[in-house]
């Protein structure tokens, strides 16, 4: 019998919900810039990025305090975000109009975070 163990950061189950961008021909593909806030410095001090809008989805990544994210999608209290790798100045391609609403496909990372830990700073 073969047993495969996946770490929380590498697990990518079939329950992924893509972050959608665009939908307006005269507005940026994503309209808001957010900053990670309200983490517990006595705890792990990170915000889990999930594969879908809910804590039951696989953890894809972790973001530290004050990290900037582009908010592109919303499902209840969960925000679909796009963000460049730590320390990168990569243009994520969300600042230009995109008429058709579609799943974000890069070049940056994307996923879902709980809205209680994101403060909108622009947009």
N, CA, C and O atoms as a printed pandas DataFrame, in Angstrom:
     atom_number atom_name residue_name chain_id  residue_number  x_coord  y_coord  z_coord
0              1         N          UNK        A               1    0.838   -1.167    0.000
1              2        CA          UNK        A               1    0.000    0.000    0.000
2              3         C          UNK        A               1    0.890    1.240    0.000
3              4         O          UNK        A               1    1.836    1.331    0.782
4              5         N          UNK        A               2    0.584    2.189   -0.875
5              6        CA          UNK        A               2    1.325    3.430   -0.992
6              7         C          UNK        A               2    0.547    4.533   -0.288
7              8         O          UNK        A               2   -0.639    4.730   -0.553
8              9         N          UNK        A               3    1.211    5.245    0.603
9             10        CA          UNK        A               3    0.590    6.356    1.319
10            11         C          UNK        A               3    1.340    7.622    0.935
11            12         O          UNK        A               3    2.565    7.673    1.041
12            13         N          UNK        A               4    0.611    8.650    0.487
13            14        CA          UNK        A               4    1.218    9.916    0.113
14            15         C          UNK        A               4    0.732   10.982    1.080
15            16         O          UNK        A               4   -0.473   11.163    1.253
16            17         N          UNK        A               5    1.652   11.679    1.703
17            18        CA          UNK        A               5    1.306   12.760    2.621
18            19         C          UNK        A               5    1.635   14.087    1.953
19            20         O          UNK        A               5    2.723   14.264    1.405
20            21         N          UNK        A               6    0.689   15.014    2.002
21            22        CA          UNK        A               6    0.906   16.346    1.444
22            23         C          UNK        A               6    0.969   17.351    2.574
23            24         O          UNK        A               6    0.171   17.294    3.509
24            25         N          UNK        A               7    1.910   18.262    2.491
25            26        CA          UNK        A               7    1.943   19.333    3.486
26            27         C          UNK        A               7    0.806   20.293    3.188
27            28         O          UNK        A               7    0.341   20.346    2.050
28            29         N          UNK        A               8    0.340   21.055    4.175
29            30        CA          UNK        A               8   -0.758   21.989    3.934
30            31         C          UNK        A               8   -0.449   22.979    2.826
31            32         O          UNK        A               8   -1.358   23.415    2.119
32            33         N          UNK        A               9    0.827   23.344    2.659
33            34        CA          UNK        A               9    1.171   24.328    1.643
34            35         C          UNK        A               9    1.199   23.741    0.242
35            36         O          UNK        A               9    1.133   24.486   -0.736
36            37         N          UNK        A              10    1.296   22.415    0.120
37            38        CA          UNK        A              10    1.345   21.838   -1.212
38            39         C          UNK        A              10    0.056   21.120   -1.595
39            40         O          UNK        A              10   -0.108   20.728   -2.750
40            41         N          UNK        A              11   -0.846   20.945   -0.658
41            42        CA          UNK        A              11   -2.101   20.257   -0.951
42            43         C          UNK        A              11   -2.933   21.102   -1.905
43            44         O          UNK        A              11   -3.142   22.291   -1.664
44            45         N          UNK        A              12   -3.396   20.509   -2.961
45            46        CA          UNK        A              12   -4.215   21.221   -3.943
46            47         C          UNK        A              12   -5.338   20.302   -4.385
47            48         O          UNK        A              12   -5.356   19.798   -5.508
48            49         N          UNK        A              13   -6.262   20.101   -3.481
49            50        CA          UNK        A              13   -7.371   19.198   -3.747
50            51         C          UNK        A              13   -8.250   19.673   -4.870
51            52         O          UNK        A              13   -8.086   20.785   -5.371
52            53         N          UNK        A              14   -9.186   18.834   -5.271
53            54        CA          UNK        A              14  -10.082   19.145   -6.364
54            55         C          UNK        A              14  -11.141   20.160   -5.993
55            56         O          UNK        A              14  -12.020   20.449   -6.805
56            57         N          UNK        A              15  -11.086   20.714   -4.788
57            58        CA          UNK        A              15  -12.102   21.650   -4.342
58            59         C          UNK        A              15  -11.715   23.104   -4.589
59            60         O          UNK        A              15  -12.313   24.001   -3.994
60            61         N          UNK        A              16  -10.742   23.358   -5.441
61            62        CA          UNK        A              16  -10.281   24.718   -5.682
62            63         C          UNK        A              16  -11.355   25.553   -6.381
63            64         O          UNK        A              16  -12.049   25.072   -7.277
64            65         N          UNK        A              17  -11.475   26.807   -5.956
65            66        CA          UNK        A              17  -12.370   27.779   -6.572
66            67         C          UNK        A              17  -11.497   28.893   -7.120
67            68         O          UNK        A              17  -10.870   29.611   -6.342
68            69         N          UNK        A              18  -11.437   29.060   -8.426
69            70        CA          UNK        A              18  -10.545   30.094   -8.965
70            71         C          UNK        A              18  -10.992   31.502   -8.573
71            72         O          UNK        A              18  -12.182   31.766   -8.402
72            73         N          UNK        A              19  -10.025   32.388   -8.438
73            74        CA          UNK        A              19  -10.294   33.804   -8.218
74            75         C          UNK        A              19  -10.634   34.407   -9.577
75            76         O          UNK        A              19   -9.864   34.274  -10.529
76            77         N          UNK        A              20  -11.791   35.072   -9.668
77            78        CA          UNK        A              20  -12.219   35.666  -10.925
78            79         C          UNK        A              20  -11.797   37.124  -10.991
79            80         O          UNK        A              20  -11.855   37.847   -9.996
80            81         N          UNK        A              21  -11.368   37.551  -12.185
81            82        CA          UNK        A              21  -10.947   38.934  -12.426
82            83         C          UNK        A              21  -11.688   39.468  -13.639
83            84         O          UNK        A              21  -12.199   38.702  -14.456
84            85         N          UNK        A              22  -11.742   40.788  -13.747
85            86        CA          UNK        A              22  -12.340   41.431  -14.917
86            87         C          UNK        A              22  -13.846   41.490  -14.856
87            88         O          UNK        A              22  -14.462   41.282  -13.810
88            89         N          UNK        A              23  -14.426   41.782  -16.018
89            90        CA          UNK        A              23  -15.871   41.852  -16.139
90            91         C          UNK        A              23  -16.383   43.217  -16.549
91            92         O          UNK        A              23  -17.576   43.384  -16.801
92            93         N          UNK        A              24  -15.498   44.191  -16.618
93            94        CA          UNK        A              24  -15.869   45.540  -17.028
94            95         C          UNK        A              24  -14.854   46.042  -18.044
95            96         O          UNK        A              24  -13.651   46.009  -17.784
96            97         N          UNK        A              25  -15.323   46.507  -19.196
97            98        CA          UNK        A              25  -14.403   46.939  -20.246
98            99         C          UNK        A              25  -13.741   48.284  -19.959
99           100         O          UNK        A              25  -12.752   48.629  -20.606
100          101         N          UNK        A              26  -14.267   49.049  -19.004
101          102        CA          UNK        A              26  -13.688   50.359  -18.719
102          103         C          UNK        A              26  -13.128   50.487  -17.302
103          104         O          UNK        A              26  -12.803   51.594  -16.873
104          105         N          UNK        A              27  -13.008   49.380  -16.566
105          106        CA          UNK        A              27  -12.441   49.386  -15.211
106          107         C          UNK        A              27  -11.300   48.378  -15.121
107          108         O          UNK        A              27  -11.240   47.427  -15.900
108          109         N          UNK        A              28  -10.393   48.592  -14.161
109          110        CA          UNK        A              28   -9.312   47.630  -13.943
110          111         C          UNK        A              28   -9.887   46.243  -13.680
111          112         O          UNK        A              28  -11.013   46.110  -13.200
112          113         N          UNK        A              29   -9.111   45.214  -13.995
113          114        CA          UNK        A              29   -9.553   43.835  -13.784
114          115         C          UNK        A              29   -9.856   43.568  -12.310
115          116         O          UNK        A              29  -10.740   42.772  -11.994
116          117         N          UNK        A              30   -9.127   44.232  -11.406
117          118        CA          UNK        A              30   -9.371   44.152   -9.969
118          119         C          UNK        A              30   -9.385   45.573   -9.427
119          120         O          UNK        A              30   -8.554   46.397   -9.809
120          121         N          UNK        A              31  -10.331   45.860   -8.534
121          122        CA          UNK        A              31  -10.583   47.253   -8.178
122          123         C          UNK        A              31   -9.986   47.739   -6.868
123          124         O          UNK        A              31   -9.927   48.950   -6.654
124          125         N          UNK        A              32   -9.538   46.853   -5.979
125          126        CA          UNK        A              32   -9.098   47.301   -4.656
126          127         C          UNK        A              32   -7.731   46.747   -4.289
127          128         O          UNK        A              32   -7.342   45.656   -4.705
128          129         N          UNK        A              33   -7.012   47.536   -3.493
129          130        CA          UNK        A              33   -5.755   47.106   -2.915
130          131         C          UNK        A              33   -5.985   46.949   -1.426
131          132         O          UNK        A              33   -6.530   47.846   -0.782
132          133         N          UNK        A              34   -5.576   45.820   -0.873
133          134        CA          UNK        A              34   -5.754   45.558    0.542
134          135         C          UNK        A              34   -4.433   45.275    1.224
135          136         O          UNK        A              34   -3.428   44.976    0.579
136          137         N          UNK        A              35   -4.456   45.377    2.555
137          138        CA          UNK        A              35   -3.277   45.101    3.366
138          139         C          UNK        A              35   -3.665   44.123    4.471
139          140         O          UNK        A              35   -4.712   44.269    5.101
140          141         N          UNK        A              36   -2.820   43.134    4.700
141          142        CA          UNK        A              36   -3.066   42.139    5.744
142          143         C          UNK        A              36   -2.907   42.804    7.112
143          144         O          UNK        A              36   -1.873   43.403    7.410
144          145         N          UNK        A              37   -3.954   42.687    7.940
145          146        CA          UNK        A              37   -3.969   43.311    9.273
146          147         C          UNK        A              37   -4.584   42.356   10.292
147          148         O          UNK        A              37   -5.167   41.333    9.933
148          149         N          UNK        A              38   -4.443   42.707   11.566
149          150        CA          UNK        A              38   -5.150   42.017   12.634
150          151         C          UNK        A              38   -4.696   40.604   12.927
151          152         O          UNK        A              38   -5.467   39.809   13.464
152          153         N          UNK        A              39   -3.458   40.272   12.584
153          154        CA          UNK        A              39   -2.945   38.933   12.889
154          155         C          UNK        A              39   -2.504   38.875   14.349
155          156         O          UNK        A              39   -2.263   39.911   14.967
156          157         N          UNK        A              40   -2.400   37.684   14.891
157          158        CA          UNK        A              40   -2.016   37.502   16.284
158          159         C          UNK        A              40   -0.502   37.307   16.384
159          160         O          UNK        A              40   -0.003   36.229   16.060
160          161         N          UNK        A              41    0.248   38.340   16.831
161          162        CA          UNK        A              41    1.701   38.198   16.933
162          163         C          UNK        A              41    2.118   37.165   17.982
163          164         O          UNK        A              41    3.247   36.675   17.947
164          165         N          UNK        A              42    1.227   36.831   18.910
165          166        CA          UNK        A              42    1.530   35.798   19.895
166          167         C          UNK        A              42    1.260   34.407   19.323
167          168         O          UNK        A              42    1.663   33.401   19.906
168          169         N          UNK        A              43    0.573   34.356   18.177
169          170        CA          UNK        A              43    0.286   33.090   17.499
170          171         C          UNK        A              43    1.265   32.906   16.350
171          172         O          UNK        A              43    2.449   33.215   16.480
172          173         N          UNK        A              44    0.768   32.404   15.227
173          174        CA          UNK        A              44    1.659   32.188   14.089
174          175         C          UNK        A              44    1.879   33.453   13.262
175          176         O          UNK        A              44    2.791   33.490   12.436
176          177         N          UNK        A              45    1.051   34.507   13.469
177          178        CA          UNK        A              45    1.212   35.812   12.838
178          179         C          UNK        A              45    1.195   35.739   11.305
179          180         O          UNK        A              45    1.892   36.506   10.640
180          181         N          UNK        A              46    0.407   34.823   10.749
181          182        CA          UNK        A              46    0.262   34.705    9.303
182          183         C          UNK        A              46   -1.214   34.519    8.946
183          184         O          UNK        A              46   -2.016   34.048    9.752
184          185         N          UNK        A              47   -1.540   34.901    7.726
185          186        CA          UNK        A              47   -2.881   34.734    7.190
186          187         C          UNK        A              47   -2.849   33.619    6.157
187          188         O          UNK        A              47   -2.084   33.686    5.195
188          189         N          UNK        A              48   -3.668   32.604    6.347
189          190        CA          UNK        A              48   -3.719   31.484    5.411
190          191         C          UNK        A              48   -4.407   31.907    4.114
191          192         O          UNK        A              48   -5.463   32.539    4.134
192          193         N          UNK        A              49   -3.791   31.549    2.992
193          194        CA          UNK        A              49   -4.397   31.716    1.676
194          195         C          UNK        A              49   -4.939   30.344    1.294
195          196         O          UNK        A              49   -4.196   29.363    1.266
196          197         N          UNK        A              50   -6.230   30.280    1.002
197          198        CA          UNK        A              50   -6.913   29.009    0.755
198          199         C          UNK        A              50   -7.242   28.813   -0.719
199          200         O          UNK        A              50   -7.275   29.773   -1.490
200          201         N          UNK        A              51   -7.485   27.566   -1.104
201          202        CA          UNK        A              51   -7.839   27.211   -2.476
202          203         C          UNK        A              51   -9.272   27.574   -2.823
203          204         O          UNK        A              51   -9.650   27.564   -3.995
204          205         N          UNK        A              52  -10.066   27.893   -1.821
205          206        CA          UNK        A              52  -11.454   28.278   -2.035
206          207         C          UNK        A              52  -11.937   29.117   -0.879
207          208         O          UNK        A              52  -11.236   29.246    0.124
208          209         N          UNK        A              53  -13.123   29.693   -0.997
209          210        CA          UNK        A              53  -13.653   30.575    0.040
210          211         C          UNK        A              53  -14.223   29.819    1.236
211          212         O          UNK        A              53  -15.431   29.597    1.327
212          213         N          UNK        A              54  -13.344   29.429    2.146
213          214        CA          UNK        A              54  -13.755   28.720    3.347
214          215         C          UNK        A              54  -12.563   28.044    3.998
215          216         O          UNK        A              54  -11.612   27.658    3.319
216          217         N          UNK        A              55  -12.614   27.900    5.319
217          218        CA          UNK        A              55  -11.486   27.311    6.044
218          219         C          UNK        A              55  -11.326   25.817    5.779
219          220         O          UNK        A              55  -10.296   25.243    6.135
220          221         N          UNK        A              56  -12.312   25.177    5.166
221          222        CA          UNK        A              56  -12.200   23.764    4.835
222          223         C          UNK        A              56  -11.400   23.490    3.569
223          224         O          UNK        A              56  -11.103   22.337    3.258
224          225         N          UNK        A              57  -11.052   24.543    2.840
225          226        CA          UNK        A              57  -10.260   24.387    1.611
226          227         C          UNK        A              57   -8.776   24.288    1.947
227          228         O          UNK        A              57   -8.335   24.771    2.990
228          229         N          UNK        A              58   -8.017   23.664    1.067
229          230        CA          UNK        A              58   -6.585   23.472    1.270
230          231         C          UNK        A              58   -5.865   24.810    1.421
231          232         O          UNK        A              58   -6.218   25.795    0.772
232          233         N          UNK        A              59   -4.856   24.832    2.282
233          234        CA          UNK        A              59   -4.020   26.014    2.452
234          235         C          UNK        A              59   -2.963   26.020    1.354
235          236         O          UNK        A              59   -2.223   25.050    1.187
236          237         N          UNK        A              60   -2.898   27.128    0.605
237          238        CA          UNK        A              60   -1.946   27.245   -0.494
238          239         C          UNK        A              60   -0.695   28.030   -0.121
239          240         O          UNK        A              60    0.390   27.772   -0.642
240          241         N          UNK        A              61   -0.857   28.980    0.776
241          242        CA          UNK        A              61    0.236   29.897    1.081
242          243         C          UNK        A              61   -0.071   30.582    2.416
243          244         O          UNK        A              61   -1.140   30.388    2.996
244          245         N          UNK        A              62    0.878   31.381    2.887
245          246        CA          UNK        A              62    0.693   32.162    4.108
246          247         C          UNK        A              62    1.262   33.553    3.875
247          248         O          UNK        A              62    2.342   33.711    3.307
248          249         N          UNK        A              63    0.514   34.562    4.327
249          250        CA          UNK        A              63    0.939   35.950    4.159
250          251         C          UNK        A              63    1.170   36.580    5.515
251          252         O          UNK        A              63    0.393   36.370    6.447
252          253         N          UNK        A              64    2.233   37.348    5.626
253          254        CA          UNK        A              64    2.558   38.019    6.871
254          255         C          UNK        A              64    1.873   39.367    7.006
255          256         O          UNK        A              64    1.199   39.827    6.084
256          257         N          UNK        A              65    2.053   40.004    8.176
257          258        CA          UNK        A              65    1.421   41.292    8.445
258          259         C          UNK        A              65    1.891   42.368    7.466
259          260         O          UNK        A              65    3.041   42.380    7.028
260          261         N          UNK        A              66    0.965   43.268    7.137
261          262        CA          UNK        A              66    1.204   44.417    6.264
262          263         C          UNK        A              66    1.403   44.039    4.794
263          264         O          UNK        A              66    1.653   44.916    3.968
264          265         N          UNK        A              67    1.298   42.770    4.459
265          266        CA          UNK        A              67    1.455   42.322    3.066
266          267         C          UNK        A              67    0.341   42.912    2.218
267          268         O          UNK        A              67   -0.817   42.912    2.636
268          269         N          UNK        A              68    0.670   43.413    1.037
269          270        CA          UNK        A              68   -0.316   43.981    0.126
270          271         C          UNK        A              68   -0.867   42.906   -0.804
271          272         O          UNK        A              68   -0.128   42.057   -1.301
272          273         N          UNK        A              69   -2.172   42.958   -1.028
273          274        CA          UNK        A              69   -2.846   42.033   -1.938
274          275         C          UNK        A              69   -3.816   42.838   -2.791
275          276         O          UNK        A              69   -4.324   43.870   -2.351
276          277         N          UNK        A              70   -4.072   42.379   -3.987
277          278        CA          UNK        A              70   -5.085   42.983   -4.840
278          279         C          UNK        A              70   -6.361   42.185   -4.663
279          280         O          UNK        A              70   -6.364   40.968   -4.847
280          281         N          UNK        A              71   -7.445   42.856   -4.309
281          282        CA          UNK        A              71   -8.725   42.186   -4.074
282          283         C          UNK        A              71   -9.497   42.159   -5.394
283          284         O          UNK        A              71   -9.773   43.202   -5.986
284          285         N          UNK        A              72   -9.838   40.959   -5.841
285          286        CA          UNK        A              72  -10.453   40.777   -7.158
286          287         C          UNK        A              72  -11.823   40.121   -7.124
287          288         O          UNK        A              72  -12.599   40.271   -8.068
288          289         N          UNK        A              73  -12.133   39.400   -6.063
289          290        CA          UNK        A              73  -13.348   38.594   -6.014
290          291         C          UNK        A              73  -13.836   38.553   -4.569
291          292         O          UNK        A              73  -13.073   38.824   -3.641
292          293         N          UNK        A              74  -15.100   38.216   -4.386
293          294        CA          UNK        A              74  -15.664   38.164   -3.035
294          295         C          UNK        A              74  -16.759   37.108   -2.994
295          296         O          UNK        A              74  -17.606   37.043   -3.885
296          297         N          UNK        A              75  -16.734   36.290   -1.964
297          298        CA          UNK        A              75  -17.772   35.292   -1.700
298          299         C          UNK        A              75  -18.075   35.329   -0.215
299          300         O          UNK        A              75  -17.355   34.729    0.583
300          301         N          UNK        A              76  -19.124   36.024    0.158
301          302        CA          UNK        A              76  -19.438   36.179    1.578
302          303         C          UNK        A              76  -18.330   36.931    2.274
303          304         O          UNK        A              76  -17.973   38.034    1.861
304          305         N          UNK        A              77  -17.773   36.342    3.338
305          306        CA          UNK        A              77  -16.692   36.975    4.109
306          307         C          UNK        A              77  -15.305   36.585    3.605
307          308         O          UNK        A              77  -14.311   36.819    4.293
308          309         N          UNK        A              78  -15.228   35.999    2.425
309          310        CA          UNK        A              78  -13.955   35.578    1.849
310          311         C          UNK        A              78  -13.638   36.427    0.627
311          312         O          UNK        A              78  -14.511   36.711   -0.192
312          313         N          UNK        A              79  -12.363   36.831    0.517
313          314        CA          UNK        A              79  -11.911   37.653   -0.593
314          315         C          UNK        A              79  -10.972   36.853   -1.489
315          316         O          UNK        A              79  -10.062   36.177   -1.008
316          317         N          UNK        A              80  -11.204   36.939   -2.791
317          318        CA          UNK        A              80  -10.292   36.367   -3.767
318          319         C          UNK        A              80   -9.205   37.391   -4.050
319          320         O          UNK        A              80   -9.494   38.491   -4.520
320          321         N          UNK        A              81   -7.961   37.036   -3.770
321          322        CA          UNK        A              81   -6.857   37.979   -3.887
322          323         C          UNK        A              81   -5.788   37.481   -4.858
323          324         O          UNK        A              81   -5.644   36.284   -5.106
324          325         N          UNK        A              82   -5.055   38.437   -5.391
325          326        CA          UNK        A              82   -3.903   38.182   -6.248
326          327         C          UNK        A              82   -2.732   38.918   -5.615
327          328         O          UNK        A              82   -2.886   40.048   -5.151
328          329         N          UNK        A              83   -1.557   38.286   -5.592
329          330        CA          UNK        A              83   -0.391   38.894   -4.960
330          331         C          UNK        A              83    0.889   38.355   -5.581
331          332         O          UNK        A              83    0.964   37.196   -5.989
332          333         N          UNK        A              84    1.896   39.226   -5.642
333          334        CA          UNK        A              84    3.202   38.832   -6.169
334          335         C          UNK        A              84    3.958   38.043   -5.102
335          336         O          UNK        A              84    3.697   38.208   -3.911
336          337         N          UNK        A              85    4.888   37.191   -5.517
337          338        CA          UNK        A              85    5.716   36.487   -4.538
338          339         C          UNK        A              85    6.445   37.487   -3.624
339          340         O          UNK        A              85    6.771   38.595   -4.050
340          341         N          UNK        A              86    6.692   37.098   -2.392
341          342        CA          UNK        A              86    7.378   37.952   -1.411
342          343         C          UNK        A              86    8.651   38.543   -2.012
343          344         O          UNK        A              86    9.479   37.823   -2.570
344          345         N          UNK        A              87    8.796   39.871   -1.891
345          346        CA          UNK        A              87    9.999   40.548   -2.369
346          347         C          UNK        A              87   10.049   40.781   -3.869
347          348         O          UNK        A              87   11.038   41.315   -4.372
348          349         N          UNK        A              88    9.016   40.398   -4.588
349          350        CA          UNK        A              88    8.997   40.549   -6.039
350          351         C          UNK        A              88    8.283   41.838   -6.423
351          352         O          UNK        A              88    7.378   42.286   -5.719
352          353         N          UNK        A              89    8.688   42.425   -7.529
353          354        CA          UNK        A              89    7.993   43.597   -8.052
354          355         C          UNK        A              89    7.244   43.240   -9.340
355          356         O          UNK        A              89    7.027   44.095  -10.198
356          357         N          UNK        A              90    6.857   41.984   -9.461
357          358        CA          UNK        A              90    6.134   41.483  -10.627
358          359         C          UNK        A              90    4.816   42.223  -10.814
359          360         O          UNK        A              90    4.070   42.425   -9.856
360          361         N          UNK        A              91    4.534   42.625  -12.041
361          362        CA          UNK        A              91    3.231   43.207  -12.376
362          363         C          UNK        A              91    2.263   42.046  -12.547
363          364         O          UNK        A              91    2.441   41.210  -13.433
364          365         N          UNK        A              92    1.249   41.993  -11.708
365          366        CA          UNK        A              92    0.309   40.864  -11.723
366          367         C          UNK        A              92   -0.732   40.967  -12.836
367          368         O          UNK        A              92   -1.503   40.030  -13.041
368          369         N          UNK        A              93   -0.766   42.082  -13.555
369          370        CA          UNK        A              93   -1.676   42.220  -14.683
370          371         C          UNK        A              93   -3.120   42.474  -14.312
371          372         O          UNK        A              93   -4.020   42.176  -15.098
372          373         N          UNK        A              94   -3.363   43.026  -13.121
373          374        CA          UNK        A              94   -4.737   43.262  -12.680
374          375         C          UNK        A              94   -5.143   44.730  -12.777
375          376         O          UNK        A              94   -6.274   45.079  -12.439
376          377         N          UNK        A              95   -4.236   45.593  -13.235
377          378        CA          UNK        A              95   -4.499   47.021  -13.275
378          379         C          UNK        A              95   -4.986   47.540  -14.607
379          380         O          UNK        A              95   -5.081   48.752  -14.799
380          381         N          UNK        A              96   -5.295   46.652  -15.529
381          382        CA          UNK        A              96   -5.813   47.052  -16.836
382          383         C          UNK        A              96   -7.203   46.478  -17.024
383          384         O          UNK        A              96   -7.527   45.436  -16.455
384          385         N          UNK        A              97   -8.035   47.153  -17.825
385          386        CA          UNK        A              97   -9.389   46.636  -18.063
386          387         C          UNK        A              97   -9.377   45.260  -18.728
387          388         O          UNK        A              97   -8.498   44.935  -19.527
388          389         N          UNK        A              98  -10.369   44.481  -18.373
389          390        CA          UNK        A              98  -10.582   43.171  -18.977
390          391         C          UNK        A              98  -12.084   42.979  -19.063
391          392         O          UNK        A              98  -12.749   42.800  -18.043
392          393         N          UNK        A              99  -12.618   43.014  -20.258
393          394        CA          UNK        A              99  -14.068   43.004  -20.451
394          395         C          UNK        A              99  -14.720   41.716  -19.962
395          396         O          UNK        A              99  -15.800   41.754  -19.374
396          397         N          UNK        A             100  -14.085   40.595  -20.197
397          398        CA          UNK        A             100  -14.669   39.303  -19.841
398          399         C          UNK        A             100  -14.222   38.855  -18.452
399          400         O          UNK        A             100  -13.037   38.932  -18.127
400          401         N          UNK        A             101  -15.153   38.392  -17.641
401          402        CA          UNK        A             101  -14.838   37.861  -16.306
402          403         C          UNK        A             101  -14.280   36.452  -16.486
403          404         O          UNK        A             101  -14.905   35.612  -17.133
404          405         N          UNK        A             102  -13.098   36.195  -15.911
405          406        CA          UNK        A             102  -12.468   34.879  -16.064
406          407         C          UNK        A             102  -11.581   34.568  -14.876
407          408         O          UNK        A             102  -11.277   35.444  -14.067
408          409         N          UNK        A             103  -11.173   33.324  -14.778
409          410        CA          UNK        A             103  -10.271   32.891  -13.711
410          411         C          UNK        A             103   -8.893   33.515  -13.911
411          412         O          UNK        A             103   -8.383   33.568  -15.030
412          413         N          UNK        A             104   -8.298   33.985  -12.819
413          414        CA          UNK        A             104   -6.942   34.533  -12.877
414          415         C          UNK        A             104   -5.964   33.394  -13.149
415          416         O          UNK        A             104   -6.047   32.332  -12.533
416          417         N          UNK        A             105   -5.034   33.627  -14.085
417          418        CA          UNK        A             105   -4.085   32.582  -14.475
418          419         C          UNK        A             105   -2.628   33.026  -14.373
419          420         O          UNK        A             105   -1.761   32.399  -14.982
420          421         N          UNK        A             106   -2.341   34.072  -13.634
421          422        CA          UNK        A             106   -0.948   34.448  -13.434
422          423         C          UNK        A             106   -0.569   35.703  -14.176
423          424         O          UNK        A             106   -1.352   36.235  -14.962
424          425         N          UNK        A             107    0.622   36.170  -13.927
425          426        CA          UNK        A             107    1.833   35.481  -13.478
426          427         C          UNK        A             107    2.018   35.410  -11.956
427          428         O          UNK        A             107    2.972   34.790  -11.485
428          429         N          UNK        A             108    1.138   36.021  -11.197
429          430        CA          UNK        A             108    1.286   36.040   -9.741
430          431         C          UNK        A             108    0.479   34.910   -9.095
431          432         O          UNK        A             108   -0.120   34.086   -9.786
432          433         N          UNK        A             109    0.474   34.888   -7.798
433          434        CA          UNK        A             109   -0.278   33.885   -7.044
434          435         C          UNK        A             109   -1.687   34.405   -6.754
435          436         O          UNK        A             109   -1.927   35.612   -6.755
436          437         N          UNK        A             110   -2.604   33.486   -6.508
437          438        CA          UNK        A             110   -3.971   33.877   -6.162
438          439         C          UNK        A             110   -4.558   32.863   -5.197
439          440         O          UNK        A             110   -4.088   31.729   -5.100
440          441         N          UNK        A             111   -5.596   33.292   -4.481
441          442        CA          UNK        A             111   -6.276   32.415   -3.540
442          443         C          UNK        A             111   -7.274   33.210   -2.728
443          444         O          UNK        A             111   -7.594   34.351   -3.060
444          445         N          UNK        A             112   -7.764   32.602   -1.664
445          446        CA          UNK        A             112   -8.847   33.164   -0.859
446          447         C          UNK        A             112   -8.391   33.396    0.561
447          448         O          UNK        A             112   -7.755   32.532    1.165
448          449         N          UNK        A             113   -8.719   34.582    1.111
449          450        CA          UNK        A             113   -8.389   34.925    2.492
450          451         C          UNK        A             113   -9.643   35.454    3.177
451          452         O          UNK        A             113  -10.555   35.952    2.518
452          453         N          UNK        A             114   -9.685   35.343    4.504
453          454        CA          UNK        A             114  -10.836   35.842    5.238
454          455         C          UNK        A             114  -10.786   37.365    5.295
455          456         O          UNK        A             114   -9.741   37.950    5.577
456          457         N          UNK        A             115  -11.921   37.999    5.027
457          458        CA          UNK        A             115  -12.007   39.464    4.939
458          459         C          UNK        A             115  -11.663   40.169    6.243
459          460         O          UNK        A             115  -11.263   41.334    6.226
460          461         N          UNK        A             116  -11.810   39.487    7.369
461          462        CA          UNK        A             116  -11.538   40.139    8.657
462          463         C          UNK        A             116  -10.066   40.506    8.817
463          464         O          UNK        A             116   -9.722   41.285    9.705
464          465         N          UNK        A             117   -9.203   39.964    7.982
465          466        CA          UNK        A             117   -7.774   40.247    8.086
466          467         C          UNK        A             117   -7.236   41.051    6.904
467          468         O          UNK        A             117   -6.029   41.083    6.664
468          469         N          UNK        A             118   -8.138   41.699    6.169
469          470        CA          UNK        A             118   -7.713   42.548    5.057
470          471         C          UNK        A             118   -8.382   43.907    5.203
471          472         O          UNK        A             118   -9.605   44.011    5.289
472          473         N          UNK        A             119   -7.556   44.944    5.228
473          474        CA          UNK        A             119   -8.052   46.317    5.267
474          475         C          UNK        A             119   -7.854   46.920    3.882
475          476         O          UNK        A             119   -6.743   46.909    3.352
476          477         N          UNK        A             120   -8.922   47.445    3.295
477          478        CA          UNK        A             120   -8.821   48.064    1.976
478          479         C          UNK        A             120   -8.095   49.399    2.144
479          480         O          UNK        A             120   -8.499   50.239    2.948
480          481         N          UNK        A             121   -7.015   49.585    1.373
481          482        CA          UNK        A             121   -6.222   50.804    1.474
482          483         C          UNK        A             121   -6.340   51.681    0.225
483          484         O          UNK        A             121   -5.949   52.848    0.251
484          485         N          UNK        A             122   -6.873   51.131   -0.862
485          486        CA          UNK        A             122   -7.104   51.905   -2.085
486          487         C          UNK        A             122   -8.161   51.195   -2.907
487          488         O          UNK        A             122   -8.219   49.967   -2.961
488          489         N          UNK        A             123   -9.001   52.008   -3.550
489          490        CA          UNK        A             123   -9.999   51.444   -4.442
490          491         C          UNK        A             123  -11.322   51.194   -3.867
491          492         O          UNK        A             123  -12.218   50.717   -4.563
